[in-house]
Amino acid sequence: MFYKVFSFWVIFSFWVFASCSPVSLGEIEISSPSEVLSETLATPVFDVGLYDGQSYETHVHRQSRQSAVRIRVEYPGMTIYGSGTYMKWRGHTIVVTAAHLFAFSTPKTLDSEAVIVTPSEKVFGKLVYVDEYVDIAVFAVPKLQSRKAATFNRAQSFEIGDPVVYSGFPGPNNLLTFDGSITGTGYATDIVIQTFAWPGSSGSGVYNSKGELVGVVVSIMVGGGPSGSQLIGSVVYVAPASLIDSAYLLQNLQKLKRTRNAGF
């Protein structure tokens, strides 16, 4: 993961010195401390509905869209935006996303927070699981009225060519849904899918045709070219959801439930 994130930073540094303006870096949108981000970036229109009067969604497309949320982590002078998936598991409601949303701090379970944004809600999520190597994070969140929680049912295996679907928020766009297919394995633990991803897609939940969670979008390929490094947005890396330690996640969810509001 470090290599890919570091590669993004190399490109980011070039753009900063060349343009001296806010830029998108993966899912990281960086602004000067004096700039106020448009509220439309925080409250996008989520659901489109019909296309030319005919439903274009399959069950998995609907699940992907109805469970998608936007995530933001605030830092002095900057906000990191990402995507995530609202899910239910063993009596808990959670949001699964990418760990590198905490690129500028050290994430602490049961302490670090993020803002979870839906069409009509903004709630705080408490970090209950993080694996910085695999690049997956999980937040405990209250029940959301404007989203439909997907079941935390993870794909345990995959085959080359398997179709996949994900929904997320690249750049300033509203919710977008992409089809793709599994093409192989990538860096470290990653799965590679052929689809499209842009800044803001990181953390999006990737589903297979059975509606199982394959993993989360974490990065895109950085390749060489005549003019230097370039992003290749059609080669997308996914952190496998099967690598989430269920026992540790459940332990932290139960611990958070017992200690919530302790001392007040």
Sine and cosine of phi, psi and omega as CSV:
sin_phi,cos_phi,sin_psi,cos_psi,sin_omega,cos_omega
0.00,0.00,-0.64,0.77,-0.06,-1.00
-0.86,0.51,-0.65,0.76,-0.03,-1.00
-0.87,0.49,-0.68,0.73,-0.04,-1.00
-0.94,0.33,-0.68,0.73,0.02,-1.00
-0.91,0.42,-0.66,0.75,0.04,-1.00
-0.88,0.48,-0.64,0.77,0.03,-1.00
-0.88,0.48,-0.64,0.77,0.07,-1.00
-0.87,0.50,-0.64,0.77,-0.04,-1.00
-0.92,0.38,-0.55,0.83,0.07,-1.00
-0.87,0.50,-0.72,0.69,0.01,-1.00
-0.92,0.40,-0.66,0.75,0.01,-1.00
-0.85,0.52,-0.71,0.71,-0.03,-1.00
-0.86,0.50,-0.65,0.76,0.01,-1.00
-0.90,0.44,-0.71,0.70,-0.02,-1.00
-0.90,0.43,-0.62,0.78,-0.02,-1.00
-0.89,0.46,-0.74,0.67,-0.02,-1.00
-0.94,0.34,-0.43,0.90,-0.02,-1.00
-0.99,0.14,-0.59,0.80,-0.14,-0.99
-0.90,-0.44,-0.40,0.92,-0.03,-1.00
0.80,0.60,0.62,0.79,0.01,-1.00
-0.71,-0.71,0.29,-0.96,0.02,-1.00
-0.85,0.52,0.65,-0.76,-0.01,-1.00
-0.73,-0.68,0.36,-0.93,0.12,-0.99
-1.00,-0.10,0.73,-0.68,-0.05,-1.00
-0.77,-0.64,0.97,-0.24,-0.16,-0.99
0.85,0.53,-0.85,-0.53,0.07,-1.00
-0.99,-0.15,0.21,0.98,-0.09,-1.00
-0.98,-0.18,0.86,-0.50,0.07,-1.00
-0.96,-0.28,0.88,-0.47,-0.11,-0.99
-0.92,-0.39,0.76,-0.65,0.00,-1.00
-0.80,-0.60,0.33,-0.95,0.12,-0.99
-0.93,0.37,0.42,-0.91,-0.06,-1.00
-0.84,0.54,-0.44,0.90,-0.07,-1.00
-1.00,0.05,-0.12,0.99,-0.08,-1.00
-1.00,0.06,0.71,-0.71,0.05,-1.00
-0.98,-0.18,0.85,-0.53,-0.01,-1.00
-0.95,0.30,0.61,-0.79,0.03,-1.00
-0.88,0.48,0.67,-0.74,0.01,-1.00
-0.90,0.45,-0.39,0.92,0.00,-1.00
-0.91,0.41,-0.40,0.92,0.05,-1.00
-0.94,0.33,-0.45,0.90,-0.06,-1.00
-1.00,-0.07,-0.35,0.94,-0.04,-1.00
-0.77,-0.64,0.92,0.38,-0.03,-1.00
-0.96,0.29,0.36,-0.93,0.17,-0.99
-0.96,0.27,0.81,-0.58,-0.15,-0.99
-1.00,0.00,-0.73,0.68,-0.22,-0.98
-0.90,-0.43,0.72,-0.70,-0.06,-1.00
-1.00,-0.08,-0.72,0.70,0.06,-1.00
0.98,-0.20,-0.98,-0.17,-0.12,-0.99
-0.93,-0.36,0.44,-0.90,0.07,-1.00
-0.85,-0.53,0.90,-0.44,-0.06,-1.00
0.79,0.61,0.60,0.80,0.06,-1.00
0.98,0.18,-0.05,1.00,-0.02,-1.00
-0.86,-0.51,0.65,-0.76,0.03,-1.00
-0.93,0.37,0.77,-0.64,0.01,-1.00
-0.96,-0.29,-0.02,1.00,-0.12,-0.99
-1.00,-0.03,0.66,-0.75,0.23,-0.97
-1.00,0.03,0.07,-1.00,0.05,-1.00
-0.86,0.52,-0.67,0.74,-0.03,-1.00
-0.93,0.36,-0.61,0.79,0.07,-1.00
-0.87,0.49,-0.70,0.71,0.00,-1.00
-0.89,0.45,-0.71,0.71,0.03,-1.00
-0.86,0.51,-0.69,0.72,-0.01,-1.00
-0.88,0.48,-0.70,0.71,-0.05,-1.00
-0.96,0.28,-0.66,0.75,-0.08,-1.00
-0.95,0.30,-0.33,0.95,0.00,-1.00
-0.98,-0.21,-0.03,1.00,-0.06,-1.00
-0.98,0.22,0.67,-0.74,0.09,-1.00
-0.72,-0.70,0.30,-0.95,0.11,-0.99
-0.97,-0.25,0.57,-0.82,-0.07,-1.00
-0.82,-0.57,0.64,-0.77,0.12,-0.99
-0.68,-0.73,0.67,-0.74,0.05,-1.00
-0.89,-0.46,0.84,-0.55,-0.10,-1.00
-1.00,-0.02,0.70,-0.71,0.14,-0.99
-0.75,-0.66,0.35,-0.94,0.07,-1.00
-0.85,0.52,0.88,-0.47,0.06,-1.00
0.99,0.11,-0.01,1.00,-0.02,-1.00
-0.38,-0.92,0.38,-0.93,0.08,-1.00
-0.74,-0.67,0.75,-0.66,0.08,-1.00
-0.99,-0.12,0.85,-0.52,0.02,-1.00
-0.97,-0.23,0.63,-0.78,0.09,-1.00
-0.52,-0.85,-0.01,-1.00,0.04,-1.00
-0.90,-0.43,0.30,-0.95,0.01,-1.00
-0.38,-0.92,0.07,-1.00,-0.04,-1.00
-0.81,-0.58,0.83,-0.56,0.02,-1.00
-0.99,0.10,0.83,-0.56,-0.13,-0.99
-0.66,-0.75,0.29,-0.96,0.06,-1.00
-0.86,-0.52,0.60,-0.80,-0.05,-1.00
-0.32,-0.95,0.87,-0.49,0.10,-1.00
0.78,0.62,0.71,0.71,0.05,-1.00
0.99,0.12,0.07,1.00,-0.01,-1.00
-0.90,-0.43,0.45,-0.89,0.14,-0.99
-0.92,-0.40,0.75,-0.66,-0.13,-0.99
-0.70,-0.71,0.27,-0.96,0.16,-0.99
-0.82,-0.58,0.82,-0.57,0.01,-1.00
-0.98,-0.17,0.73,-0.69,-0.06,-1.00
-0.45,-0.89,-0.27,-0.96,-0.01,-1.00
-0.99,-0.10,0.62,-0.79,-0.03,-1.00
-0.94,0.33,-0.46,0.89,-0.11,-0.99
-0.97,0.23,0.14,0.99,0.23,-0.97
-0.89,0.46,-0.36,0.93,0.06,-1.00
-0.99,-0.12,0.63,0.78,-0.06,-1.00
-0.90,0.44,-0.39,0.92,-0.07,-1.00
-0.95,-0.31,0.26,0.96,0.04,-1.00
-0.42,-0.91,0.14,-0.99,0.07,-1.00
-0.99,-0.13,0.93,-0.37,-0.04,-1.00
-0.92,0.38,0.66,-0.75,0.00,-1.00
-0.82,-0.58,0.87,-0.49,0.01,-1.00
-0.89,0.45,0.58,-0.81,-0.02,-1.00
0.92,0.40,0.21,0.98,0.00,-1.00
-0.70,-0.72,-0.80,0.60,-0.03,-1.00
-0.91,0.41,0.53,-0.85,-0.04,-1.00
-0.74,-0.67,0.28,-0.96,0.14,-0.99
-0.57,-0.82,0.35,-0.93,0.07,-1.00
-1.00,-0.06,0.81,-0.59,0.03,-1.00
-0.98,-0.21,0.83,-0.56,-0.12,-0.99
-0.91,-0.42,0.75,-0.66,0.07,-1.00
-0.82,-0.58,-0.02,-1.00,-0.03,-1.00
-0.84,0.54,-0.52,0.85,-0.07,-1.00
-0.70,-0.71,0.20,0.98,-0.05,-1.00
-0.68,-0.73,0.52,-0.85,0.18,-0.98
-0.71,-0.71,0.89,-0.45,-0.03,-1.00
-0.77,-0.64,0.32,-0.95,0.09,-1.00
-1.00,-0.03,0.71,-0.70,0.13,-0.99
-0.96,-0.29,0.68,-0.74,0.02,-1.00
-0.99,-0.17,0.77,-0.64,-0.02,-1.00
-0.92,0.39,0.85,-0.52,0.01,-1.00
-0.88,-0.48,-0.10,0.99,0.00,-1.00
-0.35,-0.94,0.70,-0.72,0.10,-0.99
-0.50,-0.87,0.72,-0.70,0.11,-0.99
-0.75,-0.66,0.99,-0.17,-0.10,-0.99
-0.95,0.31,-0.41,0.91,0.04,-1.00
-0.96,0.28,-0.77,0.63,0.05,-1.00
-0.94,0.34,-0.50,0.87,0.01,-1.00
0.98,0.18,0.77,0.64,0.07,-1.00
-0.74,-0.67,0.67,-0.74,0.09,-1.00
-0.75,-0.67,0.47,-0.88,0.02,-1.00
-0.73,-0.68,0.73,-0.68,0.05,-1.00
-0.93,-0.37,0.63,-0.78,0.20,-0.98
-1.00,0.08,0.74,-0.67,-0.04,-1.00
-0.71,-0.70,0.40,-0.92,0.14,-0.99
-0.94,0.34,0.25,-0.97,0.05,-1.00
-0.89,0.45,0.69,-0.72,-0.04,-1.00
-0.97,-0.25,0.77,-0.64,-0.03,-1.00
-0.98,0.19,-0.45,0.89,-0.11,-0.99
-0.99,-0.11,0.06,1.00,0.01,-1.00
-0.80,-0.60,0.41,-0.91,0.08,-1.00
-0.94,-0.35,0.91,-0.42,-0.07,-1.00
-0.93,0.37,0.76,-0.65,0.14,-0.99
-0.99,0.13,0.45,-0.89,0.06,-1.00
-0.97,0.26,0.71,-0.70,-0.01,-1.00
-0.96,0.26,0.96,0.29,-0.03,-1.00
-0.92,-0.40,0.96,-0.29,-0.16,-0.99
-1.00,-0.09,0.64,-0.77,0.08,-1.00
-0.94,0.33,0.78,-0.63,-0.03,-1.00
-1.00,-0.09,-0.21,0.98,0.01,-1.00
-0.43,-0.90,0.25,-0.97,0.04,-1.00
-0.49,-0.87,0.35,-0.94,0.05,-1.00
-0.84,-0.55,0.54,-0.84,0.07,-1.00
-0.87,0.50,0.75,-0.66,-0.01,-1.00
0.99,-0.12,-0.18,0.98,0.04,-1.00
-0.85,0.53,0.73,-0.69,0.05,-1.00
-0.96,0.27,0.55,-0.84,0.03,-1.00
-0.67,-0.74,0.33,-0.94,0.01,-1.00
-0.67,-0.75,0.65,-0.76,0.17,-0.98
-0.59,-0.81,0.43,-0.90,0.06,-1.00
-0.81,-0.59,0.66,-0.75,-0.01,-1.00
-0.30,-0.95,-0.19,-0.98,-0.13,-0.99
-0.80,-0.60,0.96,0.27,0.03,-1.00
-0.94,0.34,0.78,-0.62,0.03,-1.00
0.85,0.53,-0.64,-0.77,-0.02,-1.00
-1.00,0.02,0.17,0.99,-0.07,-1.00
-0.95,0.32,0.40,-0.92,0.22,-0.98
-0.95,0.31,-0.06,-1.00,-0.07,-1.00
-0.87,0.49,0.80,-0.60,0.04,-1.00
-0.86,-0.52,0.54,-0.84,-0.01,-1.00
-0.86,-0.52,0.72,-0.69,-0.08,-1.00
-0.81,-0.59,0.66,-0.75,0.16,-0.99
-1.00,-0.10,0.38,-0.92,0.04,-1.00
-0.19,-0.98,-0.23,-0.97,0.03,-1.00
-0.51,-0.86,0.46,-0.89,0.03,-1.00
-0.97,0.23,0.76,-0.65,-0.07,-1.00
-0.89,-0.45,-0.20,0.98,0.01,-1.00
0.39,-0.92,-0.39,-0.92,0.04,-1.00
-0.92,-0.38,0.44,-0.90,-0.05,-1.00
-0.85,-0.52,-0.63,-0.77,0.00,-1.00
-0.91,0.42,0.65,-0.76,0.10,-0.99
0.76,0.65,-0.90,-0.44,-0.09,-1.00
-1.00,-0.06,-0.02,1.00,-0.17,-0.99
-0.93,0.37,0.51,-0.86,0.25,-0.97
-0.99,-0.14,0.56,-0.83,0.05,-1.00
-0.96,-0.28,0.74,-0.67,0.13,-0.99
-0.84,-0.55,0.50,-0.86,0.09,-1.00
-0.99,-0.15,0.92,-0.40,0.01,-1.00
-0.29,-0.96,-0.59,-0.81,0.07,-1.00
-0.69,-0.72,0.61,-0.79,0.08,-1.00
-0.49,-0.87,0.57,-0.82,0.01,-1.00
-0.69,-0.73,0.04,-1.00,0.06,-1.00
-0.78,0.63,0.76,-0.65,-0.02,-1.00
0.97,-0.22,-0.26,0.97,-0.02,-1.00
-0.97,0.24,-0.37,0.93,-0.09,-1.00
-0.83,0.56,0.70,-0.72,-0.02,-1.00
1.00,-0.09,-0.20,0.98,0.00,-1.00
-0.88,0.48,0.66,-0.75,0.03,-1.00
-0.99,0.17,0.79,-0.62,0.00,-1.00
-0.98,-0.20,0.83,-0.55,-0.02,-1.00
-0.94,-0.33,0.52,-0.86,0.18,-0.98
-1.00,-0.02,-0.04,-1.00,-0.09,-1.00
-0.93,0.37,-0.26,0.96,0.05,-1.00
-1.00,0.04,-0.06,1.00,-0.07,-1.00
0.99,0.12,0.21,0.98,0.04,-1.00
-1.00,0.09,0.56,-0.83,0.02,-1.00
-0.98,0.19,0.93,-0.37,0.03,-1.00
-0.97,0.24,-0.66,0.75,-0.02,-1.00
0.22,-0.98,-0.31,-0.95,0.01,-1.00
-0.82,-0.58,0.58,-0.81,0.07,-1.00
-0.91,0.41,0.77,-0.63,-0.01,-1.00
-0.84,-0.54,-0.45,0.89,-0.01,-1.00
-0.17,-0.99,0.12,-0.99,0.12,-0.99
-0.83,-0.56,0.25,-0.97,-0.09,-1.00
-0.94,0.34,0.63,-0.78,0.15,-0.99
-0.95,-0.32,0.89,-0.46,-0.04,-1.00
-0.87,-0.49,0.24,-0.97,0.03,-1.00
-1.00,-0.02,0.41,-0.91,0.02,-1.00
-0.44,-0.90,0.05,-1.00,-0.02,-1.00
-0.84,0.54,-0.52,0.86,-0.04,-1.00
-0.97,-0.26,0.25,0.97,0.02,-1.00
0.93,-0.37,-0.29,-0.96,-0.04,-1.00
-0.91,0.42,0.55,-0.83,0.05,-1.00
-0.55,-0.84,0.49,-0.87,0.03,-1.00
-0.99,0.12,0.68,-0.73,0.02,-1.00
-0.92,-0.40,1.00,-0.09,-0.18,-0.98
-0.96,0.28,-0.11,0.99,0.00,-1.00
-1.00,-0.07,-0.13,0.99,0.07,-1.00
-0.95,-0.32,0.97,-0.25,-0.19,-0.98
-0.91,-0.42,0.73,-0.68,-0.01,-1.00
-0.99,-0.16,0.68,-0.74,-0.09,-1.00
-0.81,-0.58,0.78,-0.63,0.09,-1.00
-0.99,0.15,0.85,-0.53,-0.10,-1.00
-0.92,0.40,0.76,-0.65,0.03,-1.00
-0.94,0.35,-0.36,0.93,0.00,-1.00
-0.91,0.42,-0.29,0.96,-0.02,-1.00
-1.00,0.03,-0.02,1.00,0.09,-1.00
-0.93,0.36,0.76,-0.64,0.02,-1.00
-0.98,0.18,0.99,-0.17,-0.09,-1.00
-0.88,0.48,-0.65,0.76,-0.04,-1.00
-0.90,0.45,-0.69,0.73,-0.01,-1.00
-0.93,0.37,-0.64,0.77,0.04,-1.00
-0.87,0.49,-0.75,0.67,-0.02,-1.00
-0.90,0.44,-0.63,0.77,0.03,-1.00
-0.86,0.52,-0.71,0.71,-0.02,-1.00
-0.94,0.33,-0.60,0.80,0.05,-1.00
-0.89,0.46,-0.68,0.73,0.01,-1.00
-0.93,0.37,-0.63,0.78,0.02,-1.00
-0.90,0.44,-0.67,0.74,0.02,-1.00
-0.89,0.46,-0.66,0.75,-0.01,-1.00
-0.89,0.45,-0.61,0.79,-0.02,-1.00
-0.96,0.28,-0.54,0.84,-0.14,-0.99
-0.98,-0.21,0.01,1.00,-0.04,-1.00
-0.86,0.51,0.75,-0.66,0.02,-1.00
0.91,0.42,0.30,0.95,0.04,-1.00
-0.86,0.50,0.70,-0.71,0.05,-1.00
1.00,-0.07,-0.09,1.00,0.01,-1.00
-0.97,-0.23,0.00,0.00,0.00,0.00
